[in-house]
Amino acid sequence: MEHAILLFKILIPALTSFVIGILITPFFTKIFYKYHMWKKSSRIDKSNFGVLGSMSEEFIKIHNKKEVNTPRIGGVIVWIAVVITVIIGYIISSFIDLSCVKDFNIITRNQTLIPFLSLLLGASLGLVDDFLQIFGTGNNLRIGIPRKVRIAFVLFVGAVEGIWFFYKLGFSSITIPFTGFVIPLGIGFILFYMIVVLALFSSSVIDGIDGLAAGVLSIIFGTYGFISIFQEQFNIAAFSFVVMGALLAFLWFNIPPARFYLGETGILALTLSLSVIIFLTNTVFEFIIIGLPLVLTSMSSFIQIISRRFFNIKVFKIAPLHHHLESIGWSKERITMRYWVFSVFCAVLGFILIILK
């Protein structure tokens, strides 16, 4: 009976977020297209590391007019579906006196409050950035919030969360999987946390091809749902599956040809929330495998920046990796499908390693 209740607690919220996402998407789609919610200009400025600016001609070759006129604010569907699901769960658990729903509220102080707040903070800043790019007037506003400001925000959030992990939860070291070797960091754990959050934020460049980002992230969040069940952190599992459900609803309408992209409001919300879950499940090193598609995508941009800046050469025709694959002739559909397949493989491998360690 207890296992049935746990299953109910995890699956019903996930299904709820998926259904809510499906139901609200037509409404938001009309809004997106009615008010032309797509970027009015490319984000080409030094604050974006000069990557797009230095590759604008090649970048334009692989992007058609339809892509440019596709709304870039679709992430609101994901986090609104999550928020509504959380609210419904809270109401049900507060006002219905049944054993099967008494723990239906998935937001708890010790497990999911910080991931949820991180989701909201990232969504809010990202929404401002997206709105500036869509409705801003003048060159400075149309590029949105400068990347340096967004990086500063991410580092600030990382610092606050790192302090919470260090002082409230007692995190002060990291363990190398399968070796038992513990690296004591002391207060340096806060800096390490900030670096990890920033690295995950840099993977936001994956949001560039129809269905790519949502597919990869839904697989990763689903994997962390199973990891949390294995670790008996059931609220984290429920939250992870709720996010996965919302992403799958988004993906339902985003399979090529996409109706919209996640945008900064979606990708920033998801990466900030995911970073907290990674630490709560003690899987920082395992994430390198579980999230390898994100890692490779982020690294490809970093390698390109370094090689251009210090050696004046291009390792990739266009960075990040998925645009390089486009430039050498891969279709968008092939890239997306193979990213998904690779993501499933990495997720399964990472989950097996966590079980065995």
C-alpha contacts under 8 A as a table, 3 or more apart, distances in Angstrom:
res1	aa1	res2	aa2	distance
1	M	4	A	5.05
1	M	5	I	6.33
2	E	5	I	5.17
2	E	6	L	6.34
3	H	6	L	5.04
3	H	7	L	6.10
4	A	7	L	5.03
4	A	8	F	6.11
5	I	8	F	4.94
5	I	9	K	6.06
5	I	100	C	5.50
6	L	9	K	4.93
6	L	10	I	6.26
6	L	234	F	7.62
7	L	10	I	5.27
7	L	11	L	5.91
8	F	11	L	5.42
8	F	12	I	5.66
8	F	100	C	7.38
9	K	12	I	6.07
9	K	13	P	6.88
9	K	100	C	7.67
9	K	101	V	7.22
9	K	103	D	7.08
9	K	104	F	5.76
9	K	238	A	7.02
10	I	13	P	6.07
10	I	14	A	6.65
10	I	234	F	7.44
10	I	235	N	7.90
10	I	237	A	6.82
10	I	238	A	4.50
10	I	241	F	7.23
11	L	14	A	5.17
11	L	15	L	6.14
11	L	238	A	7.35
11	L	241	F	7.60
12	I	15	L	5.11
12	I	16	T	5.99
13	P	16	T	4.84
13	P	17	S	6.16
13	P	85	T	6.49
13	P	89	G	7.40
13	P	238	A	6.93
13	P	241	F	7.72
13	P	242	V	5.85
14	A	17	S	5.33
14	A	18	F	6.36
14	A	238	A	7.06
14	A	241	F	5.14
14	A	242	V	4.13
14	A	243	V	7.45
14	A	244	M	7.21
14	A	245	G	5.10
14	A	246	A	7.80
15	L	18	F	5.10
15	L	19	V	6.19
15	L	242	V	7.53
15	L	245	G	6.33
16	T	19	V	5.19
16	T	20	I	6.04
16	T	85	T	6.35
16	T	242	V	7.78
16	T	245	G	7.77
17	S	20	I	5.08
17	S	21	G	5.96
17	S	81	A	5.38
17	S	82	V	5.91
17	S	84	I	7.71
17	S	85	T	5.57
17	S	242	V	5.68
17	S	243	V	7.46
17	S	245	G	5.39
17	S	246	A	5.16
18	F	21	G	5.10
18	F	22	I	6.25
18	F	81	A	7.60
18	F	242	V	7.69
18	F	245	G	4.38
18	F	246	A	4.90
18	F	247	L	7.69
18	F	248	L	6.64
18	F	249	A	5.16
19	V	22	I	5.08
19	V	23	L	6.16
19	V	249	A	7.27
20	I	23	L	5.06
20	I	24	I	6.11
20	I	81	A	5.68
20	I	84	I	7.85
20	I	85	T	7.76
20	I	246	A	7.78
21	G	24	I	5.43
21	G	25	T	6.00
21	G	77	I	6.27
21	G	78	V	6.77
21	G	81	A	5.27
21	G	246	A	5.58
21	G	249	A	5.13
21	G	250	F	6.65
22	I	25	T	5.54
22	I	26	P	7.74
22	I	249	A	5.31
22	I	250	F	7.43
22	I	252	W	7.89
23	L	26	P	6.84
24	I	27	F	5.51
24	I	28	F	6.43
24	I	77	I	7.18
24	I	81	A	7.99
25	T	28	F	5.17
25	T	29	T	5.88
25	T	77	I	6.47
25	T	250	F	7.63
26	P	29	T	5.02
26	P	30	K	6.35
27	F	30	K	5.42
27	F	31	I	6.56
28	F	31	I	4.94
28	F	32	F	6.04
28	F	77	I	7.43
29	T	32	F	5.05
29	T	33	Y	6.30
29	T	259	R	7.67
30	K	33	Y	5.42
30	K	34	K	5.81
31	I	34	K	5.09
31	I	35	Y	6.13
32	F	35	Y	5.71
32	F	36	H	5.94
32	F	37	M	5.05
32	F	38	W	7.99
32	F	71	P	6.09
32	F	73	I	7.75
33	Y	36	H	4.82
33	Y	37	M	6.30
33	Y	71	P	7.07
34	K	37	M	7.93
36	H	69	N	7.78
36	H	71	P	7.07
36	H	134	I	7.92
37	M	70	T	7.77
37	M	71	P	4.95
37	M	72	R	6.74
37	M	73	I	7.01
37	M	134	I	5.75
38	W	68	V	7.19
38	W	69	N	5.75
38	W	70	T	5.75
38	W	71	P	4.21
38	W	72	R	5.30
38	W	73	I	7.52
38	W	133	Q	7.92
38	W	134	I	5.69
39	K	42	S	7.04
39	K	68	V	7.25
39	K	69	N	7.53
39	K	71	P	7.49
39	K	72	R	6.90
39	K	130	D	7.89
39	K	133	Q	5.49
39	K	134	I	4.95
39	K	142	R	7.99
40	K	133	Q	6.69
40	K	134	I	5.93
40	K	142	R	7.19
41	S	133	Q	7.51
41	S	142	R	6.72
41	S	143	I	7.37
42	S	143	I	7.27
43	R	48	N	7.41
43	R	52	L	7.36
43	R	142	R	7.82
43	R	143	I	5.05
43	R	144	G	7.85
44	I	48	N	6.86
44	I	50	G	6.84
44	I	51	V	7.89
44	I	52	L	5.69
44	I	53	G	4.91
44	I	143	I	7.32
45	D	48	N	5.63
45	D	49	F	7.41
45	D	50	G	5.88
45	D	52	L	7.96
45	D	53	G	6.54
45	D	143	I	7.74
46	K	49	F	5.27
46	K	50	G	4.75
47	S	50	G	6.97
47	S	146	P	5.94
47	S	147	R	5.22
47	S	148	K	6.11
48	N	51	V	6.66
48	N	52	L	7.66
48	N	146	P	7.64
48	N	147	R	5.76
49	F	305	I	7.19
50	G	53	G	5.18
50	G	54	S	6.04
51	V	54	S	5.45
51	V	55	M	6.41
51	V	305	I	6.90
51	V	319	A	7.70
52	L	55	M	5.12
52	L	56	S	5.50
52	L	59	F	7.34
53	G	56	S	5.30
55	M	58	E	5.54
55	M	59	F	5.86
55	M	318	I	6.95
56	S	59	F	4.94
56	S	60	I	5.98
57	E	60	I	5.26
57	E	61	K	6.50
58	E	61	K	5.21
58	E	62	I	7.09
58	E	318	I	7.22
58	E	327	S	7.96
59	F	62	I	5.81
59	F	63	H	6.76
59	F	318	I	7.00
60	I	63	H	5.19
60	I	64	N	7.53
61	K	64	N	7.60
62	I	326	E	6.89
62	I	327	S	6.70
63	H	67	E	6.29
63	H	68	V	7.16
64	N	67	E	5.52
64	N	68	V	6.64
65	K	68	V	5.11
65	K	69	N	6.21
66	K	69	N	5.07
66	K	70	T	6.26
67	E	70	T	5.19
70	T	258	A	7.71
70	T	259	R	6.40
70	T	260	F	5.40
70	T	261	Y	7.31
71	P	74	G	6.79
71	P	259	R	7.19
71	P	260	F	4.70
71	P	261	Y	6.31
72	R	130	D	7.33
72	R	260	F	5.76
72	R	261	Y	4.73
72	R	262	L	6.07
72	R	263	G	4.59
72	R	264	E	7.86
73	I	76	V	6.43
73	I	127	L	7.51
73	I	130	D	6.50
73	I	260	F	7.03
73	I	261	Y	6.29
73	I	262	L	5.71
73	I	263	G	4.72
73	I	264	E	7.20
73	I	265	T	6.60
73	I	266	G	7.36
74	G	77	I	5.79
74	G	78	V	7.59
74	G	250	F	7.85
74	G	260	F	5.46
74	G	261	Y	5.27
74	G	262	L	4.64
74	G	263	G	6.32
74	G	266	G	7.03
75	G	78	V	5.22
75	G	79	W	6.64
75	G	261	Y	7.07
75	G	262	L	4.10
75	G	263	G	5.96
75	G	264	E	7.58
75	G	265	T	5.61
75	G	266	G	3.64
75	G	267	I	7.04
76	V	79	W	5.45
76	V	80	I	5.76
76	V	123	A	7.55
76	V	262	L	7.75
76	V	265	T	6.58
76	V	266	G	6.26
77	I	80	I	5.36
77	I	81	A	6.02
77	I	246	A	7.62
77	I	250	F	6.85
78	V	81	A	5.32
78	V	82	V	6.38
78	V	243	V	7.35
78	V	246	A	5.01
78	V	247	L	5.89
78	V	249	A	7.91
78	V	250	F	6.52
78	V	266	G	6.96
79	W	82	V	4.89
79	W	83	V	6.07
79	W	119	L	7.41
79	W	120	L	7.65
79	W	123	A	7.30
79	W	243	V	7.81
79	W	246	A	7.48
79	W	266	G	7.16
79	W	269	A	7.66
80	I	83	V	4.99
80	I	84	I	6.07
81	A	84	I	5.27
81	A	85	T	6.14
81	A	246	A	5.91
82	V	85	T	5.14
82	V	86	V	6.20
82	V	242	V	6.34
82	V	243	V	6.18
82	V	246	A	6.48
83	V	86	V	5.10
83	V	87	I	6.20
84	I	87	I	5.08
84	I	88	I	6.13
85	T	88	I	5.12
85	T	89	G	6.12
85	T	242	V	7.69
86	V	89	G	5.08
86	V	90	Y	6.18
86	V	105	N	6.87
86	V	106	I	6.84
86	V	107	I	7.24
87	I	90	Y	5.09
87	I	91	I	6.23
88	I	91	I	5.18
88	I	92	I	6.13
89	G	92	I	5.22
89	G	93	S	6.09
89	G	104	F	5.17
89	G	105	N	4.71
89	G	106	I	6.98
90	Y	93	S	5.28
90	Y	94	S	6.00
90	Y	104	F	6.78
90	Y	105	N	4.58
90	Y	106	I	7.69
91	I	94	S	5.14
91	I	95	F	6.06
91	I	105	N	7.93
92	I	95	F	5.53
92	I	96	I	5.47
92	I	101	V	6.91
92	I	102	K	7.79
92	I	104	F	6.86
92	I	105	N	7.69
93	S	96	I	5.84
93	S	97	D	7.44
93	S	101	V	5.64
93	S	102	K	4.73
93	S	103	D	6.03
93	S	104	F	5.22
93	S	105	N	5.77
94	S	97	D	7.77
94	S	102	K	7.42
96	I	101	V	7.27
96	I	102	K	7.34
97	D	101	V	7.54
97	D	102	K	6.56
98	L	101	V	5.57
98	L	102	K	5.89
99	S	102	K	5.25
99	S	103	D	7.90
100	C	103	D	7.42
100	C	104	F	7.91
101	V	104	F	4.87
102	K	105	N	7.66
103	D	106	I	7.19
105	N	108	T	7.67
106	I	112	T	7.15
106	I	235	N	5.27
106	I	236	I	7.77
106	I	238	A	6.46
106	I	239	F	6.42
107	I	111	Q	7.46
107	I	112	T	5.11
107	I	113	L	5.42
107	I	116	F	7.52
107	I	235	N	7.05
107	I	239	F	7.78
108	T	111	Q	5.61
108	T	112	T	5.32
108	T	113	L	5.46
108	T	235	N	7.32
109	R	112	T	6.37
109	R	113	L	5.04
109	R	114	I	7.53
110	N	113	L	7.05
111	Q	114	I	7.38
111	Q	233	Q	7.59
111	Q	235	N	6.50
111	Q	236	I	6.07
111	Q	280	L	7.45
112	T	115	P	5.33
112	T	116	F	6.07
112	T	235	N	6.54
112	T	236	I	5.79
112	T	239	F	7.03
113	L	116	F	5.20
113	L	117	L	6.11
114	I	117	L	5.06
114	I	118	S	5.95
114	I	161	E	7.90
114	I	273	S	7.85
114	I	276	V	7.14
115	P	118	S	5.05
115	P	119	L	6.17
115	P	272	L	7.60
115	P	273	S	4.57
115	P	274	L	7.16
115	P	276	V	5.61
115	P	277	I	6.55
116	F	119	L	5.03
116	F	120	L	6.43
116	F	273	S	6.63
117	L	120	L	5.06
117	L	121	L	6.12
117	L	273	S	7.87
118	S	121	L	5.07
118	S	122	G	6.02
118	S	157	V	7.98
118	S	269	A	6.74
118	S	272	L	5.63
118	S	273	S	5.11
118	S	276	V	7.97
119	L	122	G	5.33
119	L	123	A	6.02
119	L	268	L	7.83
119	L	269	A	4.30
119	L	270	L	6.11
119	L	272	L	6.28
119	L	273	S	5.00
120	L	123	A	5.02
120	L	124	S	6.07
120	L	269	A	6.44
121	L	124	S	5.17
121	L	125	L	6.37
121	L	269	A	6.88
122	G	125	L	5.42
122	G	126	G	5.91
122	G	265	T	6.62
122	G	266	G	7.90
122	G	268	L	4.89
122	G	269	A	3.96
122	G	270	L	7.54
122	G	272	L	6.39
123	A	126	G	5.10
123	A	127	L	5.89
123	A	264	E	7.65
123	A	265	T	4.40
123	A	266	G	6.10
123	A	268	L	6.30
123	A	269	A	4.57
124	S	127	L	5.11
124	S	128	V	6.42
124	S	265	T	6.64
125	L	128	V	5.21
125	L	129	D	6.31
125	L	265	T	6.85
126	G	129	D	4.98
126	G	130	D	6.08
126	G	263	G	7.59
126	G	264	E	4.46
126	G	265	T	3.62
126	G	266	G	7.12
126	G	267	I	7.95
126	G	268	L	6.14
126	G	269	A	7.47
127	L	130	D	5.05
127	L	131	F	6.05
127	L	264	E	6.69
127	L	265	T	4.58
128	V	131	F	5.16
128	V	132	L	6.18
128	V	144	G	7.95
128	V	145	I	7.80
128	V	265	T	7.88
129	D	132	L	5.23
129	D	133	Q	6.41
129	D	144	G	4.86
129	D	145	I	5.22
129	D	264	E	6.83
129	D	265	T	7.65
130	D	133	Q	5.19
130	D	134	I	6.16
130	D	144	G	6.67
130	D	263	G	6.86
130	D	264	E	6.19
130	D	265	T	6.87
131	F	134	I	4.98
131	F	135	F	5.67
131	F	136	G	7.03
131	F	144	G	7.66
132	L	135	F	5.45
132	L	136	G	4.47
132	L	141	L	5.70
132	L	142	R	5.80
132	L	143	I	7.29
132	L	144	G	4.83
132	L	145	I	7.35
133	Q	136	G	5.65
133	Q	141	L	6.61
133	Q	142	R	4.33
133	Q	143	I	5.53
133	Q	144	G	4.79
134	I	142	R	6.96
135	F	142	R	7.47
136	G	141	L	4.95
136	G	142	R	5.02
136	G	144	G	7.70
137	T	140	N	7.93
137	T	141	L	5.85
137	T	142	R	6.14
138	G	141	L	5.60
138	G	142	R	6.19
139	N	142	R	5.29
139	N	143	I	6.66
140	N	143	I	5.86
140	N	144	G	7.29
141	L	144	G	5.32
141	L	145	I	7.49
143	I	146	P	7.13
145	I	149	V	6.56
145	I	150	R	6.72
146	P	149	V	5.37
146	P	150	R	6.55
147	R	150	R	4.98
147	R	151	I	6.03
148	K	151	I	5.04
148	K	152	A	6.11
149	V	152	A	4.99
149	V	153	F	6.18
150	R	153	F	4.99
150	R	154	V	6.20
151	I	154	V	5.06
151	I	155	L	6.12
151	I	198	L	7.26
152	A	155	L	5.09
152	A	156	F	6.08
153	F	156	F	5.04
153	F	157	V	6.20
154	V	157	V	5.16
154	V	158	G	6.01
154	V	197	V	7.17
154	V	198	L	6.42
154	V	201	F	7.59
154	V	272	L	7.93
155	L	158	G	4.85
155	L	159	A	6.00
155	L	194	M	5.70
155	L	195	I	7.87
155	L	197	V	7.41
155	L	198	L	6.55
156	F	159	A	5.02
156	F	160	V	6.28
157	V	160	V	5.20
157	V	161	E	6.14
158	G	161	E	5.15
158	G	162	G	5.80
158	G	190	I	7.91
158	G	193	Y	6.36
158	G	194	M	4.54
158	G	197	V	6.03
158	G	198	L	7.79
159	A	162	G	4.94
159	A	163	I	6.09
159	A	190	I	6.17
159	A	191	L	7.18
159	A	193	Y	7.38
159	A	194	M	5.76
160	V	163	I	5.20
160	V	164	W	6.33
161	E	164	W	4.93
161	E	165	F	6.20
161	E	193	Y	7.99
161	E	276	V	7.91
162	G	165	F	5.07
162	G	166	F	6.06
162	G	189	F	7.07
162	G	190	I	4.43
162	G	191	L	7.45
162	G	193	Y	5.55
162	G	194	M	6.85
163	I	166	F	5.04
163	I	167	Y	5.87
163	I	168	K	7.73
163	I	190	I	5.93
164	W	167	Y	5.48
164	W	168	K	5.18
164	W	169	L	6.83
165	F	168	K	5.63
165	F	169	L	4.87
165	F	170	G	6.24
165	F	171	F	5.52
165	F	190	I	7.97
166	F	169	L	5.89
166	F	170	G	4.87
166	F	171	F	4.65
166	F	172	S	5.93
166	F	187	I	7.18
166	F	189	F	6.99
166	F	190	I	6.84
167	Y	170	G	5.54
167	Y	171	F	7.52
171	F	189	F	7.30
172	S	184	P	6.38
172	S	185	L	5.50
172	S	186	G	4.82
172	S	187	I	6.62
172	S	188	G	7.69
172	S	189	F	5.46
173	S	182	V	6.61
173	S	183	I	5.45
173	S	184	P	4.35
173	S	185	L	5.00
173	S	186	G	6.67
173	S	189	F	6.63
174	I	182	V	5.76
174	I	183	I	5.30
174	I	184	P	6.72
174	I	185	L	7.54
175	T	180	G	6.34
175	T	181	F	5.71
175	T	182	V	4.38
175	T	183	I	6.15
176	I	179	T	5.82
176	I	180	G	6.11
176	I	181	F	5.44
176	I	182	V	6.38
176	I	183	I	7.77
176	I	285	F	7.26
177	P	180	G	6.44
177	P	181	F	7.82
177	P	285	F	7.31
177	P	286	E	7.77
177	P	357	K	6.61
178	F	357	K	5.65
185	L	188	G	4.97
185	L	189	F	5.17
186	G	189	F	5.88
187	I	190	I	5.99
187	I	191	L	7.85
188	G	191	L	5.24
188	G	192	F	6.36
189	F	192	F	4.92
189	F	193	Y	6.07
190	I	193	Y	5.10
190	I	194	M	6.32
191	L	194	M	5.03
191	L	195	I	6.27
192	F	195	I	5.14
192	F	196	V	6.33
193	Y	196	V	5.20
193	Y	197	V	6.24
194	M	197	V	5.16
194	M	198	L	6.14
195	I	198	L	5.11
195	I	199	A	6.07
196	V	199	A	5.03
196	V	200	L	6.18
196	V	275	S	7.43
197	V	200	L	5.16
197	V	201	F	6.14
197	V	271	T	7.88
197	V	272	L	6.80
197	V	275	S	5.81
198	L	201	F	4.95
198	L	202	S	6.27
199	A	202	S	5.16
199	A	203	S	6.89
199	A	298	S	7.78
200	L	203	S	5.34
200	L	204	S	7.53
200	L	271	T	6.10
200	L	272	L	7.74
200	L	275	S	7.01
200	L	294	L	7.87
200	L	295	V	7.90
201	F	204	S	5.67
201	F	268	L	6.76
201	F	271	T	5.85
201	F	272	L	7.11
202	S	205	V	6.68
202	S	298	S	5.82
203	S	206	I	6.05
203	S	294	L	5.50
203	S	295	V	6.75
203	S	297	T	6.37
203	S	298	S	4.57
204	S	207	D	6.11
204	S	264	E	8.00
204	S	267	I	5.84
204	S	268	L	7.10
204	S	271	T	7.56
204	S	298	S	7.78
205	V	208	G	6.75
205	V	297	T	7.34
205	V	298	S	6.97
205	V	320	P	6.93
206	I	209	I	7.73
206	I	212	L	7.09
206	I	213	A	5.64
206	I	294	L	7.04
206	I	297	T	6.42
206	I	298	S	7.77
206	I	320	P	7.52
206	I	322	H	7.61
207	D	212	L	6.64
207	D	213	A	4.95
207	D	261	Y	7.02
207	D	262	L	6.76
207	D	263	G	7.23
207	D	267	I	7.41
208	G	212	L	7.25
208	G	213	A	7.51
208	G	261	Y	7.72
208	G	323	H	7.99
209	I	212	L	5.46
209	I	213	A	7.56
209	I	322	H	7.84
209	I	332	K	6.56
209	I	336	T	7.29
210	D	254	N	6.28
210	D	255	I	6.16
210	D	256	P	5.18
210	D	257	P	6.25
210	D	258	A	5.02
210	D	261	Y	7.32
210	D	332	K	7.19
210	D	333	E	7.83
210	D	336	T	7.33
211	G	214	A	5.69
211	G	215	G	5.87
211	G	251	L	6.15
211	G	254	N	5.29
211	G	255	I	4.99
211	G	256	P	6.40
211	G	258	A	6.73
211	G	336	T	6.57
212	L	215	G	5.42
212	L	216	V	6.27
212	L	336	T	5.11
212	L	339	Y	7.20
212	L	340	W	7.62
213	A	216	V	5.32
213	A	217	L	5.99
213	A	262	L	7.76
214	A	217	L	5.23
214	A	218	S	5.88
214	A	247	L	5.87
214	A	248	L	7.41
214	A	250	F	7.30
214	A	251	L	6.02
214	A	262	L	7.56
215	G	218	S	5.31
215	G	219	I	6.41
215	G	247	L	7.65
215	G	248	L	7.53
215	G	251	L	6.74
215	G	340	W	6.27
216	V	219	I	5.32
216	V	220	I	6.40
216	V	293	P	7.56
216	V	339	Y	7.10
216	V	340	W	5.89
216	V	343	S	6.08
217	L	220	I	4.97
217	L	221	F	6.07
217	L	244	M	7.77
217	L	247	L	7.68
218	S	221	F	5.22
218	S	222	G	5.95
218	S	243	V	7.55
218	S	244	M	4.76
218	S	245	G	7.77
218	S	247	L	5.69
218	S	248	L	6.60
219	I	222	G	5.09
219	I	223	T	6.11
219	I	244	M	7.45
219	I	340	W	8.00
219	I	343	S	6.81
219	I	344	V	6.60
219	I	347	A	7.25
220	I	223	T	5.04
220	I	224	Y	6.35
220	I	290	I	6.79
220	I	291	G	6.59
220	I	343	S	7.69
220	I	347	A	6.66
221	F	224	Y	5.06
221	F	225	G	6.26
221	F	240	S	5.31
221	F	241	F	6.67
221	F	243	V	6.90
221	F	244	M	5.66
221	F	274	L	7.61
222	G	225	G	4.94
222	G	226	F	6.62
222	G	240	S	6.33
222	G	241	F	5.70
222	G	244	M	5.77
223	T	226	F	5.25
223	T	227	I	6.20
223	T	290	I	7.96
223	T	347	A	6.15
223	T	348	V	7.79
223	T	351	F	7.13
224	Y	227	I	4.76
224	Y	228	S	5.94
224	Y	237	A	6.85
224	Y	240	S	6.37
224	Y	277	I	7.79
225	G	228	S	5.25
225	G	229	I	6.37
225	G	236	I	6.96
225	G	237	A	4.05
225	G	238	A	6.76
225	G	239	F	7.69
225	G	240	S	5.05
225	G	241	F	5.63
226	F	229	I	5.04
226	F	230	F	6.24
226	F	237	A	6.62
227	I	230	F	5.08
227	I	231	Q	6.25
227	I	237	A	7.54
227	I	281	T	7.70
227	I	351	F	6.69
227	I	354	I	7.79
228	S	231	Q	4.91
228	S	232	E	5.89
228	S	233	Q	4.91
228	S	234	F	6.20
228	S	236	I	6.09
228	S	237	A	4.92
228	S	281	T	6.84
229	I	232	E	4.83
229	I	233	Q	5.86
229	I	234	F	5.63
229	I	237	A	5.81
230	F	233	Q	7.71
230	F	355	I	7.84
231	Q	281	T	7.66
233	Q	236	I	5.62
233	Q	237	A	6.37
234	F	237	A	4.82
234	F	238	A	6.10
235	N	238	A	5.01
235	N	239	F	6.12
236	I	239	F	5.06
236	I	240	S	6.00
236	I	277	I	7.43
237	A	240	S	5.14
237	A	241	F	6.20
238	A	241	F	5.24
238	A	242	V	6.12
239	F	242	V	4.99
239	F	243	V	6.33
240	S	243	V	5.25
240	S	244	M	6.20
241	F	244	M	4.75
241	F	245	G	5.97
242	V	245	G	5.04
242	V	246	A	6.33
243	V	246	A	5.15
243	V	247	L	6.16
244	M	247	L	5.00
244	M	248	L	6.12
245	G	248	L	5.14
245	G	249	A	6.32
246	A	249	A	5.14
246	A	250	F	6.28
247	L	250	F	4.93
247	L	251	L	5.99
248	L	251	L	4.78
248	L	252	W	6.08
249	A	252	W	5.09
249	A	253	F	7.14
250	F	253	F	5.72
250	F	254	N	6.17
251	L	254	N	4.54
251	L	255	I	5.83
252	W	255	I	6.16
253	F	258	A	6.72
253	F	259	R	6.37
254	N	257	P	6.81
254	N	258	A	4.18
254	N	259	R	5.64
254	N	260	F	6.48
254	N	261	Y	7.44
255	I	258	A	5.54
256	P	333	E	6.88
258	A	261	Y	7.11
262	L	265	T	6.98
262	L	266	G	4.82
262	L	267	I	6.08
263	G	266	G	5.50
263	G	267	I	6.20
264	E	267	I	5.23
264	E	268	L	5.56
264	E	269	A	7.98
265	T	268	L	5.74
265	T	269	A	6.15
266	G	269	A	5.31
266	G	270	L	6.19
267	I	270	L	5.20
267	I	271	T	6.09
268	L	271	T	5.32
268	L	272	L	6.09
269	A	272	L	5.53
269	A	273	S	6.20
270	L	273	S	5.23
270	L	274	L	5.95
271	T	274	L	5.01
271	T	275	S	6.14
272	L	275	S	5.31
272	L	276	V	6.86
273	S	276	V	5.51
273	S	277	I	6.64
274	L	277	I	5.08
274	L	278	I	6.20
275	S	278	I	5.17
275	S	279	F	6.67
276	V	279	F	5.37
276	V	280	L	6.17
277	I	280	L	4.98
277	I	281	T	6.13
278	I	281	T	5.44
278	I	282	N	6.19
278	I	283	T	5.47
278	I	284	V	5.87
278	I	287	F	7.24
279	F	282	N	4.82
279	F	283	T	6.29
279	F	284	V	6.28
280	L	283	T	7.98
283	T	286	E	4.99
283	T	287	F	5.89
284	V	287	F	5.33
284	V	288	I	7.27
285	F	288	I	5.57
285	F	289	I	7.73
286	E	289	I	5.53
286	E	290	I	6.32
286	E	350	G	6.03
286	E	353	L	7.71
286	E	354	I	7.31
287	F	290	I	4.64
287	F	291	G	5.28
287	F	292	L	7.36
287	F	350	G	7.32
288	I	291	G	5.52
288	I	292	L	5.37
288	I	295	V	6.73
289	I	292	L	4.89
289	I	346	C	5.69
289	I	347	A	7.21
289	I	349	L	7.42
289	I	350	G	5.59
290	I	343	S	7.47
290	I	346	C	5.03
290	I	347	A	4.51
290	I	348	V	7.69
290	I	349	L	7.32
290	I	350	G	5.00
290	I	351	F	7.51
291	G	294	L	5.39
291	G	295	V	6.25
291	G	343	S	7.34
291	G	346	C	7.12
291	G	347	A	7.28
292	L	295	V	4.77
292	L	296	L	5.94
292	L	343	S	7.42
292	L	346	C	6.71
293	P	296	L	5.28
293	P	297	T	6.13
293	P	339	Y	6.99
293	P	342	F	7.35
293	P	343	S	6.28
294	L	297	T	5.15
294	L	298	S	6.11
295	V	298	S	5.23
295	V	299	M	6.00
296	L	299	M	5.01
296	L	300	S	6.01
296	L	321	L	7.48
297	T	300	S	5.28
297	T	301	S	6.77
297	T	320	P	5.68
297	T	321	L	5.41
297	T	322	H	7.35
298	S	301	S	5.46
298	S	302	F	6.42
298	S	320	P	6.98
299	M	302	F	4.91
299	M	303	I	5.94
300	S	303	I	5.18
300	S	304	Q	6.13
300	S	316	F	7.79
300	S	319	A	6.26
300	S	320	P	5.33
300	S	321	L	5.68
301	S	304	Q	5.08
301	S	305	I	6.18
301	S	319	A	5.20
301	S	320	P	4.82
301	S	321	L	7.42
302	F	305	I	5.15
302	F	306	I	6.29
303	I	306	I	5.24
303	I	307	S	5.99
303	I	315	V	7.42
304	Q	307	S	5.18
304	Q	308	R	5.98
304	Q	314	K	6.10
304	Q	315	V	5.98
304	Q	316	F	6.66
304	Q	319	A	6.50
305	I	308	R	5.30
305	I	309	R	5.96
306	I	309	R	5.18
306	I	310	F	5.83
306	I	311	F	7.50
307	S	310	F	5.60
307	S	311	F	5.06
307	S	312	N	6.09
307	S	313	I	5.54
307	S	314	K	6.19
307	S	315	V	6.92
308	R	311	F	5.66
308	R	312	N	4.27
308	R	313	I	5.03
308	R	314	K	5.86
309	R	312	N	5.83
314	K	317	K	6.52
316	F	319	A	6.03
316	F	320	P	7.97
316	F	321	L	7.50
316	F	324	H	5.95
317	K	324	H	5.46
317	K	327	S	6.77
318	I	321	L	7.38
318	I	323	H	5.70
318	I	324	H	4.68
318	I	327	S	7.04
319	A	322	H	7.50
319	A	323	H	5.98
319	A	324	H	5.88
320	P	323	H	5.72
320	P	324	H	6.52
321	L	324	H	5.00
321	L	325	L	6.33
322	H	325	L	5.08
322	H	326	E	6.33
322	H	335	I	6.77
323	H	326	E	4.85
323	H	327	S	6.17
324	H	327	S	5.04
324	H	328	I	6.49
325	L	328	I	5.34
325	L	329	G	6.62
325	L	330	W	5.56
325	L	335	I	7.24
326	E	329	G	5.33
326	E	330	W	4.89
326	E	331	S	6.22
326	E	332	K	6.74
326	E	335	I	7.72
327	S	330	W	7.25
330	W	334	R	6.36
330	W	335	I	6.53
331	S	334	R	5.23
331	S	335	I	6.34
332	K	335	I	5.16
332	K	336	T	6.14
333	E	336	T	5.18
333	E	337	M	6.08
334	R	337	M	5.26
334	R	338	R	6.05
335	I	338	R	5.34
335	I	339	Y	6.04
336	T	339	Y	5.13
336	T	340	W	6.25
337	M	340	W	5.10
337	M	341	V	6.24
338	R	341	V	4.97
338	R	342	F	5.97
339	Y	342	F	5.09
339	Y	343	S	5.94
340	W	343	S	4.95
340	W	344	V	6.24
341	V	344	V	5.25
341	V	345	F	6.35
342	F	345	F	5.09
342	F	346	C	6.17
343	S	346	C	5.12
343	S	347	A	5.98
344	V	347	A	5.04
344	V	348	V	6.12
345	F	348	V	5.32
345	F	349	L	6.14
346	C	349	L	5.10
346	C	350	G	5.96
347	A	350	G	5.16
347	A	351	F	6.07
348	V	351	F	5.13
348	V	352	I	6.17
349	L	352	I	5.20
349	L	353	L	6.29
350	G	353	L	5.13
350	G	354	I	6.31
351	F	354	I	5.12
351	F	355	I	6.34
352	I	355	I	5.11
352	I	356	L	6.22
353	L	356	L	5.10
353	L	357	K	6.03
354	I	357	K	5.37
